[in-house]
Amino acid sequence: DKHALRQEAVVSTQSTGACGACEAAGKHIAKKLYDIFVDPSISQMSRVALEILDQDVIAYEGFALDQPVNGVSQISLLIPIQSLRNLINMIKQGEYDKYIAEYQPGQRTQSVDPDVLASILERFLPKDRQRFSFKAFTQNKNEKEMNQLLEAVIKKLRSLDHGGMEGSSTPTLIARKLSRSNLNF
């Protein structure tokens, strides 16, 4: 949490190379949080888990904005966490329609990788539908529609890096459906 990070920074300021140590610690924390989020061994995720990760990132950002070590810029501490912040924001805001419409293959400024985003979104889908058919049967109509839209988004995201839009739906059709359904977390 923010308090623990601040204590580490105070200890670091008393040693030589405090700036480098603080920046290295920031990069390490940002990388670990990102790695946890995109870890392929995690097969399911809940909205609660997403909120907890978001709170961890907010705590890190608060730490960075407090300038814990003289000589370390806020920017140098915030840059390492930016890709994770962008990914979390994309999922929470649910602006997949805009992302799909504006995606340019090979664009270096693209802040969220479509395959990573698709992998994360897959974790929000119910798993083992055949084994848990009773749950699938008892899902209400809204949940089923949301899952179908999420599956369509995942399919489109997976096709983005491969140069085409697979399937019969156009990105615009899916974008309209997503806008109406407000598919976000």
N, C-alpha and C positions, 0 to 999 in steps of 0.2 A: 504494500500500500504506500501511499504518498509519504506517510510519516517514516516508515522504514527506509524508503529511498533517501529522504532528507538526512537521516542519521548516518547512512553510508557516505553521503556526500560530505558531511561535516568531518568525518574521519579522514576522508580523502583529501580535503583541503589542507590538512596539516602535513601532508607528505609532498615530496617533490613530484612534479608531473601530475598535479591534481586535475588539470584540464583534460589531459589525455586519458587519465583513469576514469573520469566522469563520463567522457564521450564514449569510451570503450564499454563502460557499464551500461550506458544508455542503449548502445547498439546491441549488446548482448541481451538485455531485457526485451527490446523490441523484436529481435530475432526469435527468442524463445516463445513469446506470445504468438507471433505469426506462425511459427512451426507447430505449435499446439493446435491452432485453429485449422491449419491445412493438413494436418497429419492424416495420411490415407488409412491408418488403422482405425480411425474414428468413423463408424458407419452411421451413427444417428446423432442428431443434435436437437435440442429443444430451444424454444424461444427464451427460456430462463437462462440456459447456458450462453446464448448470444448476449443477453443483457449483462451477465456476469463478466464476460470478456469485454464488453463495451465499458463497463465500470472500471475494469483494470486499465484499459487504454486511457480513459478519462483521468484516472489517478496519475498515470505516467505523464500525460500532457500537463496536468496541474503542476507536477514536480518540475517539468522542463520550463514552464512559464515562470516559476518562482526563482529562476536563475540560481541554483543551489551552490554553484562554484563561480567565483569571480573569474572572468576571462572565458567562460564557456557560454557561447551564444545560445539563445533559445532555439534558433533554427537548427543548429548542429545536433540538438537533442530531439527535435521534433521530426526531422527528415527520416530517421530510421523507422519511426512508427507510422509514417504517412501511408504506406501501402496497406497496412492493416486497417488504418482508419478509413481509407477509401473503400476497402472491401466490406467492412462492417456497415458503413453508411449506405453502400449500394444495396445490401441485403435489407437493412432496416427501412430504407425509403422506398424500396421496390420499384425503382425507375428503370426496369428492364426494357420497357418499350423504347425509351429514349436511348439507352445504351445500345440496343440492337440496331436501331435506325442509324445511329451515328458511328457505329463501329467501322474502322478502316483497317483491313488486314496489314500487319507489319508496321502500324503506326507506333513509333517509339514513345509517344506521349500518352498512350492508352494507360490509364491508371489501374485498371483491373483486368486481369487476364481472364478471357471467357471460359477457358477450361477449369481454372481454379474456382471461378464463380459457380459454374455448373456443378462441380464436385461438392462444393459447400451446400448448394441448394438441394442436391440429392439427399443430403442428410436429414432434411426436413420432411421428406416423403415417408409414408408408412412403409416398413420393411416386411418382407415375407408375407405378401398378400394371400397366397394360397394357404399357408399354415394358419394364418389368423383371419380366415374368411369371415368369421362371425363379426369381427371388428369392422371389416370392410362393408359387411352387410348393414351394420348398425350406424355407419357414418351418415350424418345428415347430408342432404343434397348440397348444401353450401360447401362442406368440407370436401366432398367428392369433386365438385366443380373447381375448387381451389387447387386440389391435387392435380387435376387434369391440366389446368392452366400452368401450374408449376412444371409439370412434365413437358409441356409444349415449350416453355421458356428454356428448359434444360436442353431440349433437342436443338433449338435454334442456337443457343450458346455453343453447343458442341460443334455445330456446322460452321460457325463463323470463321474459325481459323483454317478451315478446309476449303475456303474460297467460294462456297455456295450456300444456298439456303435449301436444305433438303426438306422433303415433304411437300404436301400440297398447299399448305397455308403460306401466305406471304407474311413478311415481317409486319406489314401494316395491319393485317387482320389480327394477328396476335397482339400487336400493340393496342389496338382498339379494345380487345377483350380484356387485356391487362388493365387498361385505364379504367374500365367500368368496374372491374373486380377489386381494384386497390390491393393487389397482391404484395403485401409487405409484412414485415415482422415487427 
